[in-house]
Amino acid sequence: MRPTLVVLDPGHGGVDPGAVHEGTQEANVTLTFARELAEALERTGRYEVVLTRDSDVFVSLEARITVAHAAQADVFLSLHADALADGEAVGATVYTLAEGAADAAATALAERHDRDDLMGGGVDLTGTDDTVAGVLMDMARVQTRPATDRLARALVGGIRDADLHMHRHPWQQAAFSVLKSPSVPSVLVELGFLSSDADRARLGDRRWRTQMERALIAALDTWVAGEVALQDLRLR
């Protein structure tokens, strides 16, 4: 079986540092974690990894999706570490695309993206109008959404099984632009909150990051095995 291709998306970068708290920038935290996670994934021999950025540069939200499509990714993980003014939020959170965001996403993507980029090479939309492109992307999402939900469930389970702290609502939905690919299962992982002293310390601790990396890899292993089993059932 070929390696699973994972696109890791370290949030923010360049002119966009993301959340900043007590001198710590989200863009630096996510890049450090993404590099370490990429190395850990590739060491298993089961994964190939592409980073949407490998330095402190700005990459637009749509360009991040384009990287996943160009790589023909099996999965897209966007990595973040937010900060909230009240400082009360603590723990890792997994986000998937909110219901109701897909239709608007299809319309926006159809209007702004090149047709040959929209479906990651799976379907040629060159020459199609916005309505047809939107319908085809919605159809693709019908196939992708269940796999995305299974991925989110595996990630929450993997982090919990590693006894790593999670937000009181560990799986949430939002209309984040980087989750709007119609054809690639896409999840955003908030590793923690820079506004939390405890989370900020964890994010700066190499041992904790190693634990989180192992948890995410275990979750991906579970998800991949499940997807392979489902595919085998469909082929019978």
C-alpha positions as CSV (number, residue, x, y, z in Angstrom):
1,M,0.0,0.0,0.0
2,R,1.3,3.4,-0.9
3,P,2.1,5.9,1.8
4,T,-0.7,8.3,2.9
5,L,0.0,11.8,1.7
6,V,-0.6,14.4,4.4
7,V,-0.5,18.1,3.9
8,L,0.4,20.0,7.0
9,D,-0.6,23.6,7.2
10,P,1.2,25.7,9.8
11,G,-1.2,28.6,10.4
12,H,-0.3,32.2,9.6
13,G,3.3,33.3,8.8
14,G,5.2,36.3,7.4
15,V,3.2,39.5,7.7
16,D,0.5,37.6,9.5
17,P,1.9,36.4,12.9
18,G,-1.5,35.1,14.1
19,A,-2.2,35.3,17.8
20,V,0.5,36.9,19.9
21,H,0.7,36.6,23.6
22,E,3.5,37.2,26.1
23,G,5.9,37.5,23.1
24,T,4.9,34.1,21.6
25,Q,3.7,34.2,18.0
26,E,1.2,31.6,16.8
27,A,3.0,31.5,13.4
28,N,6.3,30.4,15.0
29,V,4.6,27.8,17.3
30,T,2.7,26.2,14.4
31,L,5.7,26.1,12.1
32,T,7.9,24.4,14.8
33,F,5.2,21.8,15.5
34,A,4.5,21.2,11.8
35,R,8.2,20.6,11.1
36,E,8.5,18.2,14.0
37,L,5.3,16.4,13.1
38,A,6.4,16.0,9.5
39,E,9.6,14.4,10.5
40,A,7.8,12.0,12.9
41,L,5.2,11.1,10.2
42,E,7.9,10.4,7.6
43,R,9.9,8.3,10.0
44,T,7.1,5.8,10.2
45,G,7.4,5.0,6.5
46,R,3.6,5.1,6.2
47,Y,3.3,8.8,5.4
48,E,4.5,11.3,2.9
49,V,4.2,15.0,4.0
50,V,4.0,18.3,2.2
51,L,4.0,21.6,4.1
52,T,2.1,24.6,2.9
53,R,5.0,26.6,4.2
54,D,8.4,25.7,5.6
55,S,9.5,29.1,6.7
56,D,8.2,32.4,8.1
57,V,6.4,33.4,4.9
58,F,2.8,34.5,4.2
59,V,0.7,32.0,2.3
60,S,-2.9,33.0,1.4
61,L,-5.8,30.8,2.6
62,E,-6.7,29.8,-0.9
63,A,-3.1,29.0,-1.8
64,R,-3.0,26.5,1.2
65,I,-5.9,24.6,-0.3
66,T,-4.2,24.7,-3.7
67,V,-1.1,23.0,-2.2
68,A,-3.3,20.2,-1.0
69,H,-5.0,19.8,-4.4
70,A,-1.7,20.0,-6.3
71,A,-0.2,17.3,-4.0
72,Q,-3.3,15.1,-4.4
73,A,-3.4,14.9,-0.7
74,D,-5.2,12.2,1.2
75,V,-5.7,14.5,4.2
76,F,-5.2,18.1,5.1
77,L,-4.3,19.2,8.7
78,S,-4.2,22.9,9.5
79,L,-2.4,23.6,12.7
80,H,-3.2,26.6,15.0
81,A,-2.7,27.9,18.5
82,D,-5.1,30.8,19.1
83,A,-5.4,33.3,22.0
84,L,-8.6,34.6,23.6
85,A,-8.9,37.9,25.4
86,D,-10.5,36.3,28.5
87,G,-7.8,33.7,28.7
88,E,-10.2,31.0,29.9
89,A,-10.0,28.6,27.0
90,V,-7.6,25.7,27.5
91,G,-6.8,22.5,25.6
92,A,-6.7,21.1,22.1
93,T,-9.7,21.5,19.8
94,V,-10.6,19.8,16.5
95,Y,-12.6,21.7,13.9
96,T,-14.4,20.6,10.8
97,L,-16.3,22.6,8.3
98,A,-19.6,23.9,9.7
99,E,-22.8,22.7,8.1
100,G,-24.2,25.4,5.9
101,A,-20.8,26.7,5.1
102,A,-20.3,24.3,2.2
103,D,-22.7,25.9,-0.2
104,A,-21.3,29.3,0.3
105,A,-17.8,27.8,0.1
106,A,-18.6,26.1,-3.3
107,T,-19.9,29.4,-4.7
108,A,-16.9,31.4,-3.5
109,L,-14.4,28.8,-4.7
110,A,-16.1,28.6,-8.1
111,E,-15.9,32.3,-8.5
112,R,-12.3,32.7,-7.4
113,H,-10.3,29.5,-8.1
114,D,-9.0,28.3,-11.4
115,R,-11.3,25.5,-12.6
116,D,-8.5,23.0,-12.8
117,D,-7.6,23.5,-9.2
118,L,-11.1,23.1,-7.6
119,M,-11.3,19.4,-7.5
120,G,-7.6,18.6,-7.1
121,G,-7.4,16.9,-10.5
122,G,-10.3,14.5,-9.7
123,V,-12.7,16.2,-12.1
124,D,-12.0,18.6,-14.9
125,L,-14.1,21.7,-14.4
126,T,-12.5,23.7,-17.1
127,G,-15.1,25.6,-19.1
128,T,-18.0,24.9,-16.6
129,D,-20.0,27.7,-15.3
130,D,-20.3,28.6,-11.6
131,T,-23.6,26.8,-11.1
132,V,-22.3,23.5,-12.6
133,A,-19.0,23.8,-10.8
134,G,-20.8,24.4,-7.5
135,V,-23.0,21.4,-8.0
136,L,-20.1,19.1,-8.8
137,M,-18.2,20.4,-5.7
138,D,-21.3,19.7,-3.5
139,M,-21.4,16.2,-4.9
140,A,-17.7,15.7,-4.1
141,R,-18.3,17.0,-0.5
142,V,-21.0,14.4,0.0
143,Q,-18.2,11.8,-0.4
144,T,-15.6,13.8,1.5
145,R,-17.7,14.9,4.6
146,P,-18.1,11.4,6.1
147,A,-14.4,10.8,5.8
148,T,-13.7,14.1,7.4
149,D,-16.0,13.4,10.3
150,R,-14.3,10.0,10.8
151,L,-10.9,11.8,10.8
152,A,-12.1,14.3,13.4
153,R,-13.4,11.5,15.6
154,A,-10.1,9.7,15.3
155,L,-8.1,12.8,16.2
156,V,-10.2,13.5,19.3
157,G,-9.9,9.9,20.4
158,G,-6.2,9.8,19.8
159,I,-5.5,13.0,21.8
160,R,-7.8,11.7,24.6
161,D,-6.2,8.3,24.6
162,A,-2.8,10.0,25.1
163,D,-4.2,11.7,28.1
164,L,-3.5,15.2,26.7
165,H,-5.7,18.0,27.7
166,M,-8.6,18.9,25.4
167,H,-11.0,21.8,25.3
168,R,-14.4,21.1,27.1
169,H,-15.9,21.0,23.6
170,P,-13.2,19.0,21.8
171,W,-14.9,18.8,18.4
172,Q,-16.4,21.9,16.9
173,Q,-17.5,23.2,13.6
174,A,-16.6,26.5,11.9
175,A,-16.5,28.1,8.4
176,F,-12.7,28.3,8.3
177,S,-11.5,28.9,4.7
178,V,-8.8,26.3,4.9
179,L,-11.5,23.6,5.5
180,K,-13.4,24.3,2.3
181,S,-11.7,21.9,-0.1
182,P,-14.5,19.8,-1.7
183,S,-12.3,16.8,-2.3
184,V,-9.7,16.5,0.5
185,P,-10.7,15.5,4.1
186,S,-9.7,18.7,6.0
187,V,-9.5,19.3,9.7
188,L,-8.1,22.2,11.7
189,V,-6.4,21.4,15.0
190,E,-6.1,24.1,17.7
191,L,-3.1,22.7,19.6
192,G,-3.9,24.9,22.5
193,F,-4.4,28.6,23.5
194,L,-1.5,31.0,23.8
195,S,-3.6,33.0,26.2
196,S,-3.5,30.1,28.6
197,D,-0.3,30.0,30.7
198,A,-0.6,26.2,30.9
199,D,-1.1,25.7,27.2
200,R,1.6,28.1,26.3
201,A,4.0,26.2,28.5
202,R,3.0,22.9,26.9
203,L,3.4,24.2,23.4
204,G,7.0,25.3,24.3
205,D,7.8,21.9,25.8
206,R,9.4,19.5,23.4
207,R,8.3,16.5,25.4
208,W,4.7,17.6,25.3
209,R,5.0,18.2,21.5
210,T,6.4,14.7,21.1
211,Q,3.4,13.3,23.0
212,M,1.0,15.3,20.8
213,E,2.8,14.2,17.6
214,R,2.4,10.5,18.7
215,A,-1.2,11.0,19.5
216,L,-1.9,12.6,16.1
217,I,0.0,9.8,14.3
218,A,-1.9,7.1,16.2
219,A,-5.1,8.9,15.2
220,L,-4.1,9.0,11.6
221,D,-3.2,5.3,11.7
222,T,-6.7,4.5,13.0
223,W,-8.3,6.7,10.4
224,V,-6.3,5.2,7.5
225,A,-7.0,1.7,8.6
226,G,-10.7,2.5,8.8
227,E,-10.8,4.1,5.3
228,V,-9.0,1.1,3.8
229,A,-11.4,-1.3,5.4
230,L,-14.4,0.7,4.1
231,Q,-12.9,0.7,0.6
232,D,-12.4,-3.0,0.7
233,L,-16.1,-3.5,1.7
234,R,-17.2,-1.3,-1.2
235,L,-15.2,-3.4,-3.6
236,R,-16.7,-6.7,-2.6
